[in-house]
């Protein structure tokens, strides 16, 4: 097979979910304008879902405060020393029982609200995805033939399947996650500074270190994810072209050349995929280390403050839970939002 003949089997268009860099300020705004147009019919429903997410998150933020009161009440019953003799304090069992009941109600209510929010957003996301697929199908029917001469079939199929699914996942997960993360951050921050500004600064400092490390890894790995999607689109389009023209490849004795081209693309995909997955895999172990470091710092400093009667023991317990909320909202959720928003931006405007 000649090189010219062979070239027509190499895709010239973009592959599935390819993350080609775009101009961030301009395209980000245009992307969300188009997305809002599709979501205009469901605005009231989306607002209700986001309110449910906010209320459910606020209930979760209140839970550590209730647990602090339970811990302080139980601590009253611990033995105390007076004149060298152990004295037992009294525990108000009814108060502890009532507080535990309130805690259960808060957790159950938060779970129910979160379930309702997920149900609403999943339904809305699928309806919007359905409308997008219909519009894309109509647009494909109106495109001139020269468009298909420059674009691989795998690319066209990707627009209808993978890219619309990515936008649906962004609506279903990232929008609610963003509201939850903001509510958690602001609410927990206010309560922590209310309880102890010293421990609050320690918790915030540990979280900021985690955010900085996470952003550095994201910036480093993002370009490899872009290359990975590019190589993935190239190999998918190449396989589509070769398999659909298998008889032509055999007729021109191009099997060996086809294999060489495939191996070249496959090796390139392996290198970029390995680098992107390795760097992204470093994020969670690093965040776990930062989280554990925050636990240790709060325990040590909190113990010193408690010994000096500056805070109660229950405040330390509450701060342990607030640090966990911080690391969840600022690591896992921020990572998901960053990737999906950038992916949404590059995909929505690419067709």
C-alpha positions, 0 to 999 in steps of 0.5 A: 500500500502506498503512503498516500493510500495509507494516509486516508485511513489515519483519522484527521478529526478529533477523537472521543473526549479529546481535551484540546486546550481552549481559551479559558476566559472566552470559551468558559463563558460561552460554554455555560451560556449554551448549557444554561439555554438547555437547562432553562426549562429546569431552572426551578427544579435545579434551584430546589435540588441545590437548596436541598444540597445546601440544607443537607450539608448544613445539617452535617455541619451541625452534627459535630457541634451536637457530638461536642456537647455529648462528649463534654457531658460524658467527660463530666462523669470521668473521675476527678482528683480532689485532695488526692481522692478520686471523685466521680462526676454526674452524667445527665443520662437524659440529656445525653440520650436526647442529644444522641437522638438529635444527632441521629435525626440530623444524620438521617435528614441529611442523608434523605436530602442528599438522596432527593438532590441526587435523584432530581439532578440525575433526572434533569441531567438525563433529560438535558442529555436527551435533548442534546443528542437530538440536537446533535443528530439534527445538526449532523444531518445538516452538515456538508459532506466535506465535514465527514471527509475531514472527520473520522467516524469515531469522532462523530460517534463520540460527540453523540455518546461520550461527550454528551455523557460527560456533560450529563455527569458534570450536571449530575455530580459537579454542580451539586458537589460545588454547592456542597463544597462551598457550603461545607467550607463556609459553614465549617469555617465559621463554627471552627473559628467560633469554637477556637480560632487557634485550632481553626487556623491549624485546620485551615493551614493544613487544608491550604497545604493540601490545596496547593499540592493538589493544584500543582499535581492537577496542572502537571497531570492535566497536559498528560490527560490532554495528550491521552485523549488525543492519542485515544481519539487517534487510535480509535479513529485509526481502528475504525478506518482500518476495520471498515476498509479491511478489504482495501487494506488486504488488496494493497497488501497494507497489513504490515504497514497498518500494524506498524502505524497501530503500534506507534500510536499504541505506544504513544497512548501507553506513555501518556496514559501512564503519566496521567494516571500516575500523577493523578494517583498521587493526589489521594495519598498526598491528601491523606497524609495532609489530613492525618497531619492535620489530625495530629496537629489538632490533637497536640495543640488541642490537648495543650489548650484543654489542659490550660482550660482554654477549650473543652475536650468536646471541641477537639472531637468536633475539630477532628470531624471538621478536618475530615469535612474539609479534606473531603470537600477540598480534595476529592470534590475539588479534583472532580470539579476541576477535571469535569469543568475543564472537560466540559469546556473543551467538549461542548464547544468542539463540535 
